Structure formats: structure tokens, C-alpha cells
Amino acid sequence: MRIRKLRLINWCNHADRTVEFGDFTSVRGPNGSGKSNLINGLVYAFTAQARNDGKAIENVSMGLEEGAPCSVTAWFDHGGTSYELHRSLSPARQWLKYDKEKITKANAIKEYLHTLLGVDEKVILDYVFVEQWGMFSFLAADDKDRAKAFSQLFGTDKAGKIWDALQKPPIPTIEIHPEGPTAAKDLAAAMRDIESYEKSLTSIEEDFETRQASFKAADETVLKAARAKQAAEVLKVAELKTEATRGQINALSLELAKIKLHYLNSLKSRDELDAKVRAEADALRNWQAYRQWKTKVDRALLEVSQAEATLAAVNARRPAKPVDYIEESEREPVSRELFQARVQLSACRTLLESCAGKVNCPTCQTATSGIELKQRIERARTDAPLLSAAIQDLERVSAETVAYDKALGVWATSAAKLQSELDVAKTRLDAHGTVERPEGPEVREDPSILSRLESARRVVVSCQKAEADAEKLLAQLQGRLESEAAHQVELSKHASETVSDNDLAHAKALQSDRQQLTQLKEEAVSGLERALGRAERLEGLAAGYEASRTKIEALRGLSTHLENVRELFHRERLPMAVSQYYLNLLKEDTNRILNDLELPFRSFRIESVDDLRFVVRFADDGTLCRAERLSGGQKVVLALAFRLAVHFMFAADLGILCLDEPTAGLDDDNLATLSTALSKLREVSKARGLQIVLITHERMLDNLCDRVVSLTGAS
């Protein structure tokens, strides 16, 4: 289970507070700020109980106005599902929401939580939300208080198995072995045999001790003779191997000479081909440069030829100059003449249109004679056609001049553009310069010579490798020859160390004597073992016979004894027995957690928990010490490890542990020790998937937590 968030409304001194929890959360605030009340809210959410008797609204929020809300809501995840658990004292209601389901009955919520979490309310109260001073209660110095603390911690109902185990059992039937009555007499005979075999062994071992130096000298003599014989035989084989090695060296030297000759020939062939490739590469580069230049020059000449032809065609299409073309210097007089002719023509037309039958001058209204007016009209009639023709002729000439100028401008622009392109083409042609044609026939790329050169190079590399391999093998053979020569010297030395036939025969006789003594010793040992086994069996039968007689008498009083024992474990005795039982189970897990916490001081482990007292053994010198006599820091770490072990035994499936004021009553040194232990606890809880909530007023623990909740806000 993972608690994500808690909201308290008018709960004790929390008007409306929402708290979010991480994997390792610290709830910090000064004394009296409501830290424990916040955890009591969590307890009430999951159990509908609170340690401050928070079932009645007046016990939870004193002075709350009538009708004001008072509730606690917890959001948590379990088994991949998110839940919302709400309990309200005012108004009185509760619900549990998950997925699309909602449970509103108190008993149904209780049963569902019991099934979901796998624990009852007592486990949550005692093992999940540890109240202030609860972490250190088992270290109380007073025996009565310690027994009471363990009784509250474990619950006497958990000791039912012990009570059931003390029911009166049936008295079994005791069978007596048939040899039991005579076992004591037979055992005495077996002991006499053992004494005889031991005397024989003592005599043989004394003989061995006396002749040990002779046996050792005989072994050395036989070994020396065998070594000399073997060395002579091996020397012959070594000489043959040396001759074979010399033959291999000679053959390999000849082969190496052939390889070197082949290497020199291959190197010469490679160099010749390489020089030829370089010469052909130079000629090929010259011919490629010439062909590239020739291609560029031919392209440039073609561009110049095309530009000249286009320019000639454009020049041939130059517009023809009109016969009556008006030169630039004559255009202004012609314009004035055209203007005057138009004025005169307009005057003639005005005279002819307005003076028909009148005697006054149409211009100045001066009276004229009819003959004079008539003459003027006649002149106007004669001049009007002439003026009109002259105007048309001038307008035609002007239009032809304008059209010629426009066509000439278009032509000139086109001709200038083509001339510019021709100049650019000639410039590009000149920029290519002149490249002389290489001497000799034209050269083309020949891939075959490169292939031959690459093949020659591979041959050279192969010869180099073959030469290196041969030299390496030759060095190995020469080294082996030297080693064999040194071995032959050593073998010759051993072969020269001969032993006389008499000395060898005497040494072998001593070895035969030792073999006979060894056989006698083995027979004596075997007989002694048989006698010991028989004596042990008979001793067991004798002891079993006496034990069976004693057991029969003891079993007859077993029923009465068990009744006394059951009475002994009843009432006040039973809680102590239950606590002792669970403490023995918790000892190993507590020691494992102590090991995980890596104590920053003298290391220790729990040795025993007799009489509900913890006895520890220090790792450095093995000394024992009662837990209440440990230093303050050692007590802190022991209390933390024991509390974790209790939680893992009874509430491991919940995955959350809340410690209320674990730093209460600690001085600075012990507080530093607890800080170090909590730092290791963070790693242990992460490894075991445990969510930790600490209630504290110590700021120095903030850096140990991944989330710190202040009563004035969360960070």
C-alpha cells in the first residue's frame, strides 16, 4: 500500500490541511503543532479509531461550531488500484471509492479493508502507526514495564498455538531391546579386546619409529636407482628428438632462403610495375588535361561562331532609312511649318464656313467690299486643299521618321546585346589559353596494370608474412633445441648416479619389511575399530536399557507434570511465553537489518532474548552485553532495527511504517546516530518496498527524506 494524500477538516488543531506523502516523508513542526494529530487522522481513516478517543466530535475538535464539518480523507494505492477513503464525524458519514465502486456502510468498509490489506485494525494500530515512545518501549529498564510493552506489542491471542501444544498427550509404549539386560557384561568383554588391539598397535608403531630412518634411506636408494635407469632411457629418446629438431631447423632454413629469394623477386616486380604505373599516370594526366582543354576550346569556338552568325543576321535585318527621313536638325523647323499650315488651314476653313454672303471681315468686322471678300474667299478655297495636302505630307513624313527611329532603337539594342555576348565568348576563348598536345600516341586508362600492381603487392605482403612466420618458427625450434640440450645435460647427470646391486637388494628387503608392518597395523586398526563399534553399540544398549527404565517412570508422571506446566503458563505467565516466542522469531531478522544499517560504531548482533531481555554480542571481541547497558546511539539503532523486524513480520503486506517522534528524549549525539541509521533505513526501505513516515520536530532529518511536510505548508 502507498498513501498518497491526506486531508483533515476541523480535526483537532487542523482547520483544513492537505498533506501529500512520498516514499520517505518527514512531518515536521514544533511541539503542540499537531504532528501526532495528523497521524491520528490517518489512524482514524483506516480503523475508525483514534488514540485520543476520536470517535466523538467533541473529543476531536473542541469548540467547533454546531453543524461545522469535521472529517478526514485519505487517498492511497494498493495492488494497482487507487482508493479514496473518507470518514466524517460531522455530518456522520463515510465512504470508500475505487474504480467506479463506492461503499458507504461502516461494517462493509471495515470488512473490505480487512480483505484488501490482509490485516485487522489491531495490526494497523500496533505495527503500522507506532505511537510516541513506542519504538523504545522494549528497552525499558523495569521488568514489569518491559513485559507489559511486549504484551501490548504482540497480543496474548497470538500465543494460542503454545496453549494448544500443551494439551495432555497420550503416554507412548516404551520397547526394551532383547540384548539390553546382558549389554553390560558383553561391554566388559569388548573393552578387553580393545585393550589387546591397542597394545598391538603400540608395539607396531614403536617398531616403525625405530626403523624409520632405515626405511627412508631404502626409499631414497630405490628411488635413486629408478631415477638413474629412467634418466638413461629418457636420454636416448631426447637425443633422437634433438636430431629431429636439427633436421627441422635445416629444412626450415632452406625454406626460409627460398622465401627470401621469392620475396626479393616479388619486390623487384612490384617496384617495376609501380614505376610503370606512375609513368602512365603522369602521361594519362597530361592527355586528360589536353583533352579537357580541347573540349573547352572547341565549345568556346562554337559559341563565338554562333554569336558572330547571329550578329551578322541581325545586322542584315537593319531597318531601311525612309526617303523623306527628317534629320534631327530639321525636325523643329518642320514642326513649326506643320503648325503654321494647320493654323492657316483652320483660318481658311473658318473664313469659308462663316463668311458666306457677309460684307464684314469675319476677323475684325471691318466693312469690306463684296469684291474684296469674294477674292479672299476664292484664295481660301484655292489654298485650303493645298494646305491640307501639305499637312498630310508633313504628318506622313513625321510618322515614318518616328517609326524608323523606334525600329532602329530595337535593332540597335539587339545588336548591342549580341555584340556583348560575342565579346564574352571571345573573352572565355582567350581565358582558356593554349595547351600543347602531348608527344606520342594518345594514352587511355588501363585498369589491368593496376590489377597487376595490386597482385604484386599482395605477393610481397604474403612473402613478408611467410618470412616472419618462418623466422618465428625457426626461433622456436632453436629455443627448443637449446632446452633439449640443457635437459640432456640434466639427464646425463642423473644417469651417471648408479646404485650397486647389493645396496638395491638391501633397500628392497627393507621396503618389504615395512609393507608387512603396515599390513599388520591395518589389521590391528581394523580389529580395534570393530571392537570400538561393538563396544559403542553395547554401551548404547546398556544406556538405552537404563534410560528406558527411567523414561517409563518419567512418562507415568507426564500427565500430572503437563497439568502443572499449563497452570504455569496460564494468566500472567502466558504473555511472557508468547513474547519470548515471538522475540526468538524476530532475532534473526533484526540481526539482518542491523547488518543492512551498517552501524557507524562498534558492530554488534543480538545473541539471545532470554527472560524478555536482549543480550548482544560485539563482533570485534565477542563480549556479551545486556541491551539496556548499550550506549544511547546503540540503543537507537537496535530499537529501529527491532521495530522494522516487527513490522516486516506482522504488517509486511501493507508496505508502510509510521514512527511518531522517534527522536523524543534524544540528546545531540544520539540524534546524530539516529540520523545516520535513518539514512541507511532509507536504502533498506527502498530495497524492501517500504513507505516510511516520520513525525519529528528535528530539521536535521530533512535531508534524509524525499518529502518534508510542514504544518504551515509542504515542500
C-alpha positions in Angstrom: 0.0 0.0 0.0 1.1 3.6 -0.8 -0.6 6.5 0.9 -0.6 9.5 -1.5 -2.5 12.2 0.3 -4.5 13.1 3.4 -6.9 15.9 4.0 -8.1 17.0 7.5 -11.0 19.3 8.1 -11.5 20.7 11.6 -9.5 17.8 13.0 -8.0 18.8 16.3 -5.9 21.9 15.5 -6.1 21.4 11.7 -8.8 23.6 10.2 -8.3 22.5 6.6 -5.0 20.9 5.7 -4.0 18.7 2.8 -0.7 16.7 3.1 1.0 14.7 0.3 3.3 11.8 1.1 6.4 10.4 -0.7 8.3 7.2 -0.2 10.2 8.7 2.7 8.3 11.5 4.3 9.0 13.7 7.3 6.1 15.6 9.1 7.9 18.4 10.9 6.7 21.1 13.3 7.2 22.4 16.8 5.8 20.8 19.9 2.0 21.2 20.1 1.6 22.0 16.4 -0.5 18.9 15.7 2.0 16.4 14.2 0.7 13.5 16.1 -2.9 14.6 15.5 -2.2 14.4 11.7 -1.1 10.8 12.1 -4.1 10.1 14.4 -6.2 11.3 11.4 -4.6 8.6 9.3 -5.3 6.0 12.0 -8.9 7.1 12.2 -9.2 6.9 8.4 -8.1 3.2 8.3 -9.6 2.0 11.6 -12.4 4.4 12.6 -10.4 4.7 15.9 -8.1 7.3 17.2 -5.6 7.2 20.1 -7.2 10.4 21.5 -10.7 8.7 21.7 -11.6 10.5 18.5 -15.0 8.8 17.9 -16.9 11.8 19.3 -16.7 15.2 17.6 -16.1 17.0 20.9 -13.0 14.9 21.5 -11.5 15.7 18.1 -12.2 19.4 17.7 -13.1 21.2 20.9 -15.1 24.4 20.4 -16.2 23.5 16.9 -19.4 25.4 15.9 -22.5 23.2 15.6 -23.0 21.9 12.1 -19.4 22.6 11.0 -17.8 19.8 9.1 -15.3 17.5 10.7 -13.7 14.8 8.5 -10.6 13.0 7.4 -10.0 11.8 3.8 -7.1 9.5 2.7 -6.1 8.7 -0.9 -4.0 5.6 -1.3 -2.9 3.0 -3.9 -2.9 -0.8 -3.4 -2.5 -3.6 -6.0 -2.5 -1.2 -8.9 -5.8 0.4 -7.9 -6.4 3.9 -6.5 -8.7 4.4 -3.5 -10.4 7.3 -1.7 -11.3 6.7 2.0 -13.5 9.3 3.7 -14.7 9.4 7.3 -16.7 12.3 8.6 -17.8 12.9 12.2 -19.9 15.9 11.2 -22.0 15.1 9.3 -21.7 11.4 10.3 -20.9 9.5 7.1 -18.2 7.6 5.4 -17.3 6.1 2.0 -14.7 4.1 0.2 -14.3 4.8 -3.5 -12.3 2.8 -6.1 -12.7 2.5 -9.8 -16.5 3.1 -10.3 -17.5 1.5 -7.0 -18.5 3.2 -3.7 -19.0 1.6 -0.3 -20.9 3.7 2.3 -21.6 1.2 5.2 -19.1 1.3 8.1 -19.1 -2.5 8.5 -18.8 -3.1 4.8 -15.8 -0.7 4.7 -14.2 -2.5 7.6 -14.6 -5.9 6.0 -13.4 -4.7 2.6 -10.3 -3.1 4.1 -9.6 -6.2 6.1 -9.8 -8.3 2.9 -7.9 -5.8 0.8 -5.0 -5.1 3.3 -4.9 -8.6 4.8 -4.6 -7.3 8.4 -7.0 -6.3 11.1 -7.3 -2.9 12.9 -5.1 -4.0 15.8 -2.2 -4.7 13.5 -2.6 -1.2 11.9 -2.7 0.4 15.4 0.3 -1.6 16.9 2.6 -2.3 14.0 2.0 0.3 11.3 1.4 3.6 13.2 3.9 3.4 16.0 3.0 6.0 18.7 5.4 8.2 20.6 7.9 6.3 22.8 6.6 3.0 21.3 9.8 2.4 19.4 11.9 2.3 22.6 9.3 0.6 24.9 11.0 -2.9 24.7 14.2 -1.3 26.1 12.5 -0.1 29.3 14.7 -1.0 32.3 11.8 -2.1 34.5 10.9 -5.8 34.0 7.2 -5.2 34.6 7.0 -2.4 32.1 9.0 -4.4 29.5 6.7 -7.3 29.9 3.7 -5.0 29.5 5.2 -3.4 26.4 5.8 -6.7 24.7 2.3 -7.9 25.7 0.8 -4.9 24.1 3.0 -5.3 21.1 2.4 -8.9 20.4 -1.0 -9.7 21.9 -1.7 -12.7 24.0 -4.2 -14.1 21.5 -1.2 -14.8 19.2 0.0 -17.5 21.7 -2.8 -19.9 21.1 -0.5 -22.4 19.3 1.6 -22.6 22.5 -1.5 -23.3 24.6 -2.7 -26.0 22.1 0.7 -27.6 22.1 0.5 -28.1 25.9 -2.6 -30.3 25.8 -2.2 -33.7 27.5 -0.6 -36.2 25.0 -1.1 -40.0 25.2 1.7 -41.8 27.0 3.7 -43.9 24.4 4.7 -47.5 24.8 8.5 -48.0 25.6 10.1 -51.1 24.0 13.3 -52.7 25.5 16.0 -54.3 23.2 16.5 -58.1 23.8 20.2 -57.6 24.4 19.6 -54.8 26.9 19.8 -57.0 30.1 23.2 -58.6 29.0 24.7 -55.5 27.4 26.8 -54.5 30.5 28.5 -57.9 30.6 29.2 -58.0 26.9 30.6 -54.5 27.1 33.3 -55.6 29.6 34.5 -58.3 27.1 34.6 -55.8 24.3 36.7 -53.4 26.4 39.3 -56.2 27.0 39.5 -56.8 23.2 40.1 -53.0 22.7 42.9 -53.1 25.2 44.6 -56.0 23.4 44.4 -54.3 20.0 45.7 -51.1 21.4 48.8 -52.9 22.8 49.5 -54.5 19.4 49.2 -51.1 17.7 51.6 -49.5 20.2 54.2 -52.3 19.5 53.9 -51.9 15.7 54.2 -48.1 15.9 57.3 -48.4 18.1 58.9 -50.7 15.6 58.0 -48.2 12.8 59.6 -45.4 14.9 62.8 -47.4 15.5 63.3 -48.3 11.8 62.0 -45.1 10.2 65.5 -43.8 9.2 66.3 -47.2 7.6 63.0 -47.2 5.7 63.7 -43.6 4.5 67.2 -44.5 3.3 65.9 -47.5 1.5 63.3 -45.4 -0.3 66.0 -43.0 -1.4 68.2 -45.8 -2.7 65.4 -47.4 -4.7 64.3 -44.0 -6.0 67.9 -43.1 -7.0 68.3 -46.4 -8.9 64.9 -46.0 -10.6 65.8 -42.4 -11.5 69.1 -43.3 -13.0 67.5 -46.1 -15.1 64.7 -43.8 -16.2 67.2 -41.0 -17.0 69.2 -43.2 -19.2 66.1 -44.3 -21.2 64.8 -40.8 -21.5 68.3 -39.5 -22.6 68.2 -41.8 -25.6 64.8 -40.5 -26.6 65.9 -36.9 -26.0 68.9 -37.4 -28.3 66.7 -38.7 -31.1 64.3 -35.7 -30.6 67.3 -33.4 -30.8 68.4 -34.8 -34.1 64.9 -34.5 -35.4 64.8 -30.9 -34.3 68.2 -30.2 -36.0 66.7 -31.7 -39.2 63.7 -29.5 -38.9 65.9 -26.4 -38.4 68.0 -27.2 -41.5 64.9 -27.8 -43.7 63.3 -24.6 -42.4 66.5 -22.6 -43.0 66.5 -23.8 -46.6 62.8 -23.0 -47.0 63.4 -19.5 -45.4 66.2 -18.8 -48.0 63.7 -19.7 -50.8 61.1 -17.4 -49.3 63.6 -14.5 -49.1 64.6 -15.0 -52.7 61.0 -15.1 -53.8 60.4 -12.0 -51.7 63.2 -10.1 -53.4 61.9 -11.1 -56.9 58.4 -10.1 -55.9 59.7 -6.8 -54.5 61.5 -6.0 -57.8 58.4 -6.9 -59.8 56.3 -4.7 -57.6 58.7 -1.7 -57.9 58.9 -2.1 -61.7 55.1 -2.1 -62.0 54.8 0.7 -59.6 57.2 2.9 -61.7 55.3 2.0 -64.8 52.0 2.9 -63.2 53.4 6.3 -62.1 54.7 7.0 -65.6 51.4 6.0 -67.2 49.6 8.0 -64.6 51.6 11.1 -65.5 51.0 10.6 -69.2 47.3 10.0 -68.6 47.0 13.2 -66.5 48.7 15.2 -69.4 46.4 13.7 -72.0 43.4 14.2 -69.8 44.3 17.9 -69.3 44.8 18.3 -73.1 41.5 16.6 -73.9 39.7 18.7 -71.3 41.3 21.9 -72.7 40.5 20.8 -76.3 36.9 20.2 -75.4 36.6 23.6 -73.7 38.3 25.5 -76.6 36.0 23.7 -79.2 33.0 24.6 -77.2 34.2 28.3 -76.9 34.9 28.5 -80.7 31.5 27.1 -81.4 30.0 29.8 -79.1 32.0 32.6 -80.9 31.0 31.3 -84.3 27.3 31.1 -83.3 27.4 34.6 -81.8 29.1 36.0 -85.0 26.5 34.3 -87.2 23.6 35.6 -85.1 25.1 39.2 -85.1 25.5 39.1 -88.9 21.9 38.0 -89.3 20.8 40.8 -87.1 22.9 43.4 -89.0 21.4 42.2 -92.2 18.0 42.9 -90.8 18.8 46.6 -90.1 15.7 48.9 -90.9 15.9 50.8 -94.2 16.0 54.6 -93.9 12.9 56.4 -95.4 13.5 58.6 -98.4 11.9 61.6 -96.7 13.6 61.0 -93.3 13.7 64.1 -91.2 17.1 64.6 -89.7 17.4 65.6 -86.1 18.4 69.2 -87.0 15.4 69.7 -89.3 12.7 68.3 -87.0 12.0 71.6 -85.2 11.5 73.8 -88.4 9.3 71.1 -89.8 7.2 71.1 -86.7 6.8 74.8 -86.9 5.9 74.6 -90.6 3.3 71.9 -89.8 1.9 74.0 -87.0 1.6 77.2 -89.3 0.0 75.1 -92.1 -2.6 73.8 -89.6 -3.3 77.4 -88.4 -3.7 78.7 -92.0 -5.9 75.7 -93.0 -8.1 76.4 -89.9 -8.4 80.1 -90.8 -9.3 79.2 -94.4 -12.0 76.8 -93.2 -13.3 79.3 -90.7 -13.5 82.0 -93.5 -15.3 79.7 -95.9 -17.8 78.5 -93.2 -18.6 81.8 -91.6 -18.3 84.5 -94.3 -20.7 83.2 -96.9 -23.0 86.3 -98.0 -21.5 88.7 -95.5 -19.7 92.0 -96.2 -17.8 92.4 -92.9 -14.5 90.9 -92.2 -15.1 87.9 -90.0 -11.8 88.7 -88.2 -12.1 92.3 -87.4 -15.7 93.0 -88.5 -14.4 95.8 -90.8 -16.7 96.5 -93.7 -15.3 95.3 -96.9 -16.5 95.4 -100.4 -18.0 92.4 -101.7 -15.4 92.1 -104.4 -12.5 92.0 -101.9 -14.3 89.4 -99.7 -15.0 87.3 -102.7 -11.4 87.4 -103.7 -10.3 86.3 -100.2 -12.8 83.5 -100.2 -11.6 82.4 -103.6 -8.0 82.4 -102.3 -9.1 80.5 -99.2 -10.8 77.9 -101.4 -7.7 77.6 -103.5 -5.2 77.5 -100.5 -7.3 75.1 -98.3 -6.7 71.9 -100.5 -3.1 72.8 -100.9 -2.6 73.3 -97.2 -4.5 70.1 -96.4 -2.2 68.2 -98.8 0.9 69.8 -97.4 -0.2 68.9 -93.8 -0.9 65.3 -94.7 2.5 65.0 -96.4 4.3 66.5 -93.4 2.4 64.2 -91.0 3.3 61.2 -93.1 7.0 62.1 -93.2 6.9 62.7 -89.4 5.2 59.3 -88.8 7.7 57.4 -91.0 10.6 59.2 -89.2 9.3 58.1 -85.7 8.7 54.6 -86.8 12.2 54.4 -88.3 13.7 55.7 -85.1 11.8 53.2 -83.0 12.7 50.2 -85.2 16.3 51.4 -85.3 16.4 51.6 -81.5 15.1 48.0 -81.2 17.7 46.8 -83.7 20.5 48.7 -82.0 19.6 47.2 -78.6 19.5 43.6 -80.0 22.8 44.2 -81.9 24.5 45.6 -78.8 23.4 42.6 -76.7 24.7 40.1 -79.4 27.9 42.1 -79.6 28.3 41.9 -75.9 27.7 38.1 -75.9 30.2 37.8 -78.7 32.8 39.7 -76.7 32.1 37.5 -73.6 32.5 34.3 -75.8 35.8 35.7 -77.2 37.0 36.5 -73.6 36.2 33.0 -72.5 38.1 31.6 -75.5 41.1 33.8 -74.7 40.9 32.7 -71.0 41.4 29.0 -71.9 44.9 29.8 -73.2 46.9 27.3 -75.1 47.8 23.7 -74.1 50.3 21.8 -76.2 49.4 18.4 -77.4 51.5 15.7 -75.6 54.0 13.8 -77.6 53.5 10.3 -78.7 50.2 8.4 -79.2 47.1 9.2 -77.1 47.0 7.5 -73.7 43.8 5.9 -72.2 43.4 4.5 -68.7 44.4 0.8 -68.5 42.8 -0.9 -65.4 44.8 -4.1 -66.0 48.1 -2.6 -64.9 46.6 -1.5 -61.6 45.3 -5.1 -61.1 48.7 -6.5 -61.8 50.3 -4.0 -59.4 47.8 -4.9 -56.6 48.5 -8.6 -57.2 52.3 -7.9 -56.9 51.7 -6.0 -53.7 49.7 -8.9 -52.2 52.5 -11.3 -53.2 55.0 -9.1 -51.4 52.9 -9.0 -48.3 52.4 -12.7 -48.4 56.1 -13.2 -48.7 56.7 -10.9 -45.8 54.3 -12.9 -43.6 55.7 -16.2 -44.7 59.2 -15.0 -43.9 58.1 -13.7 -40.5 56.3 -17.0 -39.7 59.3 -19.0 -40.8 61.7 -16.9 -38.7 59.4 -17.2 -35.7 59.2 -21.0 -36.1 63.0 -21.1 -36.6 63.5 -19.2 -33.3 61.1 -21.6 -31.6 63.0 -24.6 -32.9 66.3 -23.1 -31.9 64.9 -22.4 -28.4 63.6 -25.9 -28.2 67.0 -27.2 -29.3 68.7 -25.3 -26.5 66.1 -26.5 -24.0 66.6 -30.1 -25.1 70.4 -29.7 -24.8 70.0 -28.4 -21.2 67.6 -31.3 -20.5 70.1 -33.8 -21.8 72.8 -32.4 -19.5 70.5 -32.9 -16.6 69.6 -36.4 -17.7 73.2 -37.3 -18.2 73.9 -36.2 -14.6 71.1 -38.4 -13.2 72.0 -41.4 -15.4 75.6 -41.3 -14.0 74.3 -41.7 -10.4 74.2 -45.6 -10.3 73.4 -47.9 -7.3 75.1 -51.2 -6.6 73.1 -54.4 -6.8 73.7 -55.3 -3.1 72.6 -51.8 -1.9 69.5 -52.1 -4.1 68.6 -55.6 -2.9 69.0 -54.5 0.8 66.8 -51.5 0.2 64.1 -53.6 -1.4 64.2 -56.0 1.6 63.6 -53.1 4.0 60.7 -52.0 1.9 59.2 -55.5 2.1 59.6 -55.4 5.9 57.8 -52.1 6.0 55.0 -53.4 3.9 54.5 -56.3 6.3 54.4 -54.0 9.3 51.9 -51.8 7.5 49.7 -54.8 6.8 49.9 -55.8 10.5 49.0 -52.3 11.6 46.0 -52.2 9.2 44.7 -55.5 10.6 45.1 -54.2 14.2 43.3 -50.9 13.4 40.5 -52.8 11.7 40.1 -55.1 14.7 40.2 -52.1 17.0 37.5 -50.3 15.0 35.3 -53.4 15.1 35.8 -53.7 18.9 35.1 -50.0 19.4 32.0 -50.2 17.3 30.7 -53.2 19.2 31.6 -51.5 22.5 29.8 -48.4 21.4 26.7 -50.4 20.4 26.7 -52.3 23.6 27.2 -49.1 25.6 24.3 -47.6 23.8 22.2 -50.7 24.5 23.1 -50.5 28.2 22.4 -46.8 28.5 19.2 -47.3 26.5 18.1 -50.0 28.8 18.7 -47.8 31.8 17.1 -44.8 30.0 14.1 -46.8 29.0 13.5 -47.9 32.6 13.9 -44.3 33.7 11.7 -43.0 30.9 8.9 -45.4 31.7 8.9 -44.0 35.2 9.0 -40.4 33.9 6.1 -40.9 31.4 3.9 -42.1 34.2 4.1 -38.7 35.8 3.9 -36.8 32.5 0.2 -36.0 32.6 0.5 -34.5 36.1 3.6 -32.6 35.0 1.8 -31.2 31.9 -1.1 -30.0 34.0 1.4 -28.2 36.2 3.1 -26.7 33.1 -0.3 -25.5 31.7 -1.0 -23.9 35.0 2.4 -22.3 35.0 1.8 -20.7 31.6 -1.7 -19.5 32.5 -2.7 -15.8 33.1 0.4 -13.7 34.0 2.9 -16.4 32.7 1.3 -16.7 29.3 2.1 -13.2 27.9 5.8 -13.7 28.8 5.9 -17.0 27.0 4.2 -15.5 23.9 6.6 -12.6 23.9 9.6 -14.9 24.3 8.3 -17.0 21.4 8.0 -14.0 19.0 11.2 -12.4 20.2 13.1 -15.6 19.2 11.5 -15.5 15.8 12.4 -11.8 15.4 16.0 -12.2 16.4 17.4 -13.3 13.0 15.5 -10.6 11.0 16.6 -7.9 13.5 20.2 -9.0 13.0 19.9 -8.9 9.2 18.5 -5.4 9.5 21.4 -4.3 11.8 23.8 -5.6 9.2 21.9 -3.6 6.4 22.1 -0.4 8.6 25.9 -0.7 8.7 26.5 0.6 12.3 28.7 3.7 12.4 30.3 2.4 15.6 31.2 -0.8 17.3 29.3 -3.6 15.5 27.0 -6.0 17.5 24.3 -8.6 16.9 21.5 -10.0 19.2 22.8 -13.2 20.8 19.7 -14.1 22.9 16.4 -12.8 24.3 16.1 -14.8 27.5 13.6 -13.5 30.1 12.5 -10.8 27.6 15.9 -9.2 27.9 18.0 -8.6 24.8 21.7 -9.8 25.1 24.0 -8.7 22.3 27.4 -9.9 21.2 30.0 -7.5 19.9 31.7 -8.5 16.7 35.2 -7.3 17.4 35.9 -9.3 20.6 32.8 -11.5 21.1 31.9 -10.0 24.5 28.2 -10.1 25.7 26.2 -7.2 26.9 22.6 -6.6 28.0 20.7 -4.2 25.7 19.8 -1.8 28.4 23.6 -1.3 29.1 24.3 -0.3 25.5 25.2 3.3 24.7 22.5 5.7 23.7 23.4 5.6 20.0 23.5 1.7 20.0 20.1 1.6 21.7 18.7 3.9 19.0 19.9 1.6 16.2 18.8 -1.5 18.0 15.3 -0.1 18.6 15.0 1.0 14.9 16.1 -2.5 13.6 13.7 -4.3 16.0 10.8 -2.1 15.1 11.4 -2.8 11.4 11.6 -6.5 12.1 8.3 -6.4 14.0 6.7 -4.5 11.1 8.0 -7.0 8.5 6.6 -9.9 10.5 3.1 -8.6 11.2 2.4 -5.9 8.6 4.8 -6.5 5.7 1.9 -6.7 3.1 0.9 -3.1 4.0 4.2 -1.6 2.9 4.1 1.4 5.2 5.5 2.3 8.6 4.9 5.5 10.6 7.1 6.4 13.5 5.8 9.1 15.8 8.6 11.2 17.4 11.5 8.6 17.2 13.8 11.4 18.3 11.9 12.1 21.5 14.2 12.3 24.5 17.5 12.0 22.5 20.5 14.3 23.0 22.6 15.6 20.1 24.9 12.6 20.0 22.1 10.1 19.9 20.2 12.2 17.5 23.2 12.2 15.1 23.3 8.4 15.5 19.6 8.1 14.7 20.1 10.4 11.7 22.8 8.0 10.4 20.6 5.0 11.0 17.6 6.6 9.2 19.9 7.4 6.3 20.6 3.6 6.0 16.9 2.9 6.7 16.1 4.8 3.5 18.1 2.4 1.5 16.6 -0.6 3.3 13.1 0.6 2.9 13.6 1.3 -0.8 15.0 -2.3 -1.2 12.0 -3.8 0.6 9.4 -1.5 -0.9 8.5 0.1 2.4 7.0 3.6 2.7 8.2 5.5 5.8 6.6 8.4 7.5 8.4 10.2 10.4 6.9 12.5 12.9 9.6 14.8 14.2 10.5 18.4 15.1 14.1 18.0 14.0 15.1 19.9 10.9 18.4 18.0 10.6 16.4 15.0 9.3 15.0 16.9 6.4 17.8 16.0 4.0 17.1 12.3 4.6 13.6 12.5 3.2 12.4 12.8 -0.3 9.4 14.9 1.0 9.2 17.2 4.0 5.7 18.2 5.2 5.5 21.3 7.4 2.4 22.2 9.3 2.5 25.6 7.5 2.9 24.0 4.1 4.6 21.2 2.1 7.9 21.3 0.3 
